[in-house]
Amino acid sequence: MIMVKNTEHMQCDAATLRAIRDAMETLNGSWKLSILLSLKGGTKRFRQIAREVEGISDKMLSKELKDLETNLLVKRTVYDTFPPTVEYEITEHADTLQEVMLALTKWGQLHRKVITVR
């Protein structure tokens, strides 16, 4: 069995629970972190994101991009061209998720090892 030493202790109080709930509501679903990871590579158009985030439908990508924009994690820029050009990029606020994404990656790798050992 793989053991992980916990060096930090979280308190179970109303403020902690509210903060976790806020984070989970903002990042809920299967796609938001994948979209943000795609945009870490730079500004992209809708179709480029759709190709990189395999399995997402156009309707879901559109919804998730709107949610991310509402939560100030993605910036949408529309250029006055014909037809209009729309680009998406991550914001400075989204960069604050770097440690969260790294921690989730490490935990996901550990979890996969634990559940496949059984």
C-alpha positions in Angstrom: 0.0 0.0 0.0 1.2 3.5 -0.8 1.3 5.9 2.1 1.3 9.7 1.8 2.4 11.8 4.8 0.1 14.7 5.5 2.1 17.7 6.6 -0.8 20.1 6.8 -4.0 19.8 8.9 -7.2 21.3 7.6 -9.8 22.7 10.0 -13.4 21.6 9.6 -15.1 24.9 10.1 -17.7 26.9 8.2 -15.1 29.1 6.4 -13.1 26.1 5.2 -16.2 24.2 4.0 -17.5 27.4 2.2 -14.1 27.8 0.5 -14.1 24.2 -0.7 -17.7 24.5 -1.9 -16.9 27.7 -3.8 -13.8 26.1 -5.5 -15.8 22.9 -6.4 -18.7 24.9 -7.8 -16.3 27.0 -9.9 -14.3 24.0 -11.2 -17.2 21.4 -11.4 -17.6 19.0 -14.2 -15.2 17.0 -16.3 -14.0 19.7 -18.7 -13.1 23.0 -17.0 -9.6 22.0 -15.9 -8.9 20.3 -19.3 -10.0 23.6 -21.0 -7.7 25.6 -18.8 -4.8 23.2 -19.4 -5.4 23.6 -23.1 -5.3 27.4 -22.8 -2.0 27.2 -20.8 -0.4 26.7 -24.2 -1.5 30.2 -25.3 -4.5 32.0 -26.9 -6.7 29.7 -28.9 -9.8 29.8 -31.0 -12.9 27.6 -30.2 -12.1 24.9 -32.8 -8.5 24.6 -31.5 -9.7 24.1 -28.0 -12.3 21.5 -29.2 -9.6 19.5 -30.9 -7.3 19.5 -27.8 -10.0 18.6 -25.3 -11.0 15.2 -26.8 -14.6 14.1 -26.3 -16.2 17.5 -25.5 -19.1 18.5 -27.6 -19.4 22.0 -29.1 -22.4 22.7 -26.9 -20.6 21.7 -23.7 -17.4 23.6 -24.7 -19.4 26.7 -25.3 -21.2 26.4 -21.9 -17.9 25.7 -20.1 -16.1 28.6 -21.7 -19.0 30.9 -20.6 -18.7 29.6 -17.0 -15.0 30.1 -17.0 -15.4 33.6 -18.4 -18.0 34.4 -15.7 -15.6 33.2 -13.0 -12.8 35.4 -14.5 -10.6 32.4 -15.4 -10.9 32.9 -19.2 -10.9 36.1 -21.3 -12.9 36.1 -24.5 -11.9 38.6 -27.2 -14.0 39.2 -30.3 -12.2 40.8 -33.3 -14.1 42.9 -35.8 -13.4 40.7 -38.9 -15.7 39.0 -41.3 -16.7 36.5 -40.1 -15.9 37.6 -36.5 -12.8 36.1 -35.0 -13.1 34.9 -31.3 -10.1 34.0 -29.2 -9.8 32.7 -25.7 -7.0 33.0 -23.2 -6.5 32.2 -19.5 -6.4 35.1 -17.1 -3.9 36.0 -14.4 -6.5 34.7 -11.9 -6.5 31.3 -13.7 -2.7 31.2 -13.1 -3.4 30.9 -9.4 -4.8 27.4 -10.1 -1.3 26.1 -11.0 -0.6 24.5 -7.6 -4.1 23.0 -7.5 -3.7 21.5 -10.9 -0.3 20.1 -10.0 -1.7 18.6 -6.7 -4.6 17.1 -8.6 -2.2 15.6 -11.1 -0.1 14.0 -8.4 -3.1 12.7 -6.5 -4.6 11.3 -9.7 -1.4 9.4 -10.5 -1.3 8.1 -7.0 -5.0 7.2 -7.0 -4.6 5.3 -10.3 -1.7 3.3 -8.8 -3.7 2.5 -5.6 -6.8 1.3 -7.4 -5.0 -0.7 -10.1 -2.9 -2.6 -7.5 -6.0 -4.4 -6.0 
